Amino acid sequence: MRVLITGSSGQIGTNLGLALLAQGHTVFGVDRRQNTWTDAFPTLLQDLGMPYRDFAGGIGGTAYPAVDVVVHLAANAKVHELVEHPHRALENINSTFNVLEYCRAQQIPVVFASSREVYGDIHRYLTDEQTADFAYTESPYSASKIAGESLVYSYARCYGLPYIVFRFSNVYGRYDNDIERMERVIPLFIRELHAGRPVTVYGREKKLDFTHVDDCVAGILRGIDALAHRRITAATINLAYGVGSTLVEMAQYVAAAVGNAHPDIRIEESKRIGEVSYYIADLRRAKELLGYTPTIDLATGIGQAVSWQQIMRLPNQEM
């Protein structure tokens, strides 16, 4: 199978690309930055957030190789950063429109990376795929994902475009520790707690569903196969671990994994603007449609992430 991955230089894109190669598939990546982790598959440098009009054989007049499925991961993905810089949400919408126009022109099915953010800050604790209430939009980032989903659904109805929308939740693991480029909470806590410095948790009771990247990729692979062989032609699916953990618990797991017996975990009770305070995924559709069963709990996954960061650390480089 030939798979085009947008956002192929990011954490999920890198892991997915390498997993597809290991299964014997062909991978072509598109990203606005070079992949610093691997050169195992080609990457076209292109900013998909720009407005384009030409989709004959690619996007913006840039030729793409023939592919069977597109996995659209490319996005500005930090919630609080998009609160501070909302124009990045528009770039997300533009990139999704561009990818869908390319898929429409070539009649290629698409996997769209959405987010648990579309549920908003759900006080009803309802997180099955039919209960997303877009009136609860919390941030420009969540609005961009809602808009992206709406575009996907409209292209399916108007043009018969096959799709799977995956709603991801707090994916972590390999290839996510370049925090100078994009600050992610688990790599940040690993670095700070390993160095004996304090960390700040925003919300003592904040509970989220952390998903190890191997579980995430396993679900995407199942979705790609189902979409390519038309066992699924239209589905929206939560992809997570299915168990909630507080940020305090997460920080304690990190401290244990790095050998910090007396971590300085500070609590800031007020949440940051735009951030969701509770989410645990309903995985019934993922299990029913894809046979998806996540296997890596948070404590185990953080231990693996710490080990990977230690292996990847360069001389004189802080973990």
N, C-alpha and C positions, 0 to 999 in steps of 0.2 A: 504494500500500500504506500502511496505517496501522500505525505502530510505536510501542509504549510502551517507553521506556528508563528503567529504575531506575538511580539513580546518575548521572543525566543531567548533573549539574553538575561531574562529575569530568573527568579528562583524556580517557579513552577515550569517555565518554558525550558530551562536548562535540564531539569530532572526529567521532564516529559520527553524532550528530544533524545536524550541518552537512552531512556527506556525503550522508545520506539526503535532506535538503531539496534539495540540489543535483541529485539524481536525480529530483526531483518527488514524493517521498513525503511523507506527513504524519507529524509527530513530536509525541509528547506525553511530557514528562519528569516524573519523580518523584524528588525528592531532599529531604534534610532541610535543605539550605541552598540559597540562591539561586545561580544561575549568574552568576559575576562576569565571565565572558568574553563571553557573548552573550545577547541576548534574542530570538533568531530563532525560537525555538519556546517554547511555554508550559511552565512548570514548576510542578507542584503541590508545595508544601512539606509533606512528611509523613515521619515517622520510621518506616521499615518494620521497624526492629528491635524495635518494641514488640509485645506480645502482642495479637492481634486475633482476633475470632470471626466478624465479618460480612463476607462476600465476595460478596454478591449482585450488586453492580454496580461494585465496586471493592474497596478494602481498608479495614476498620474503619469502614464506613458512609460513606466518602468516594466519591462517584460518579466513575468514570473514563469517558472517551469510548470508543466501540466501537473496537477495534483488531484487527489481523490476527495480529500477532506481538508477544511480549514479550521484550525483551533485559534480563536481570537482571544488572546490573553492580554494584549497590549493595553495598558491603562496607567494613568497617574493614580496611585493606589493608597496614598496616605490620607486618612480622613481629615486630620487636623490641618495638614498642609493645604488641602483644598478649601478648608474654611478660610485660611489666610490668603490663598491665591485661587479664587473661584474660577478664573479663566481656564484653569487646568481641567475643570469639569467639562467645559465646552470642547476641549481637545479630546476628551474621552468620547463624547458624543460624535464628534467629527470622525474619529477613527473607526467607530462602529459603523457609521453610515458608509464610509469608504469600503470597508471590508464587505459589507452586505451588497453593495453595488457590484463589487468584483465577483462575489459569489453568484449574484443574479445573472451577470453577464456570462459566466462560465457554467452556470447550473451546478454549483458545487455545494454540498451540505456544509453547515457550519456548527461548530461548538462555540458557544459564547460564555465567557467567564463573567458571571455576575457575582453577587455578594450577599451575605446575610444582612448587610446594611439596608437592603430593600424592605425589610420588615420594620425598620424604624426601632424606636425604643419601646418594644412591645411590653406593656404592663399586663396584658392579658395572657402572656406566656404561651401564645399560639404561634407555632413556627412550621406548620405543614405548608406545602407549596400553594395551597388555595387561599391562605389567610393573610397574605401580604396586603397591607392596607397602605396605599401610597399617600394617604392623607397624613401619615406619620413620618414623612420624609424628614430626616434629621440634619442633612448636610448637603452641600453641593456634590460631594462624592456619591452619596446614595441617590441623589437625583439623577446623576449621570448614568448610574447602573439601571435605574428605573426606565430612563429614556432609552437606553440600549436594549433592554428587554422589550420595550414597546415596539421599537424598530424591528427587532427579530420577529415578533409575532405578526406585525403588519406585512413583512416580506413573505412569511409563510402563507398568510391568507391571500395576499394579492398575487404572488408569483409562484406559489407552490414550493417555496424553498424549505427543504428538510433542515431541522435544527434540534440541538439539545442545548438548553440553558442550564448551566451548573451554578448553583449558589454556594460559593466557598465560604469558609469560616476560619479565620486566624491560622493560616497555613504557616508552618515553621519547619526547619530542618536544614538539609544541605543547601549550600549556595545562597544563604540569606544573611551573611554576616558582613557585607559591605555597607556598614551603617553610616559611614561618612557620606555615602550617596543617598541612602534611604534608611532612616532610623527605624528599626524594628525592635519591638519590646523585648523579645526573648534574647536575641544576640546582644542587645544593649545590657540587659540584666546579667548575662553571662560575663561580659567584659567587666562590668562595674563590680559585681560581687566577687569575681575571681581576684580583682585588685584590692578588695577590702574596702571599697567605697560604698556609700549609701545609695539606695535606689528609692524612687518615689512611686507609690501605687496610687492611682487616681480612683478612689472609691473602694472602701473596705469590702463592701458586699457585691461589687461588680463581678458578674459571673459570665464567662464566655466559653465557647466550644472550640478548643484548640485542636487543629488537625495536622498530624505529621504529613510531610510532603509525600512520603511513600504511599500512604493511604489515599491521599488526593490523586496522585498519579495513577494508582491502580484503578480508581473510579473513572478517571478520564479515559484510560485505555479501553475499559469496557464500553464506555460511551462511544468512542471513535469506532470501534468494531461494530457496535449495534447500529450506528448511524450509517456507516459505509455499506453495510449489508441490508439496510432498510428494515431491520427488525424494529427500529424506532425511527419515526419520521417527524415527531413533534412531542417534546417533553421538557418540563422544567423540574429539576431535581436538586434537592439539598445534598451537598457533599461535605461531610464533616466527620467527627468522631462520635457524636451523639451523647456526650457526657459533658456537663459543665464543670468548670473549675474557677475559683476566684483568682484574682491577680495575686493576692497574698499567697495562696497555695502554690501558684506557679513560681513565684519568687522563692519560696521555701524549697521547692524542688531544685531550682537552679543552685541555690546556696549549698544544698546537700551534694549536688553533682560536682561542684567546683571545690568542695572541701572547706567551705566557710561555715564554721560551727556557730558563729555569733553574727549573723547578718544584720546590717542596719537597714531595716525595711521601714520606710516612712510612709505615712498615710495622709493623703490629701483627699478629704471627703467630697469636695465638689468635683464633679466630672468636668472634663474639658468640653467645650462647645462642639456639638456635632457627633459626639461619641455615644455609642449604645452601651447600656449598663447591664443588659441581660440577654443572653441568647443560648439556647440549647437546641440543636437541630432535630427535627423529626426525620428519620431516615427510612421510613417505610417505603417510599417510592423508589429510593435507591436500591433497596434490597429486592423489591418486587420486580423492577424493570431491568436491573443490571446484576443482581446477585451480589451486591456490594456489601462487604462486611469489614469494617475497619479493624485493625489488629493492634495498633500501637497506642497505648495509653500515655498520658502526659508525662508521668514520671520517667517511664522508659524512653520516650521520645526525647526528653530534655537531656537524659544521660547520653543518648546517641549524638545529639547536637553538640554537647560539650566535647565529646570525644572527637567529633569531626573538626571542630574549631581548633582543638589542640593539634591535630594532625596537619591542618592547613596553615597553622601559624608559621610565619617566616621568622628567621632570626631577628631579635631586637624588636619584633612587632608585638604589640599588646594584643592579648586574646580578646 
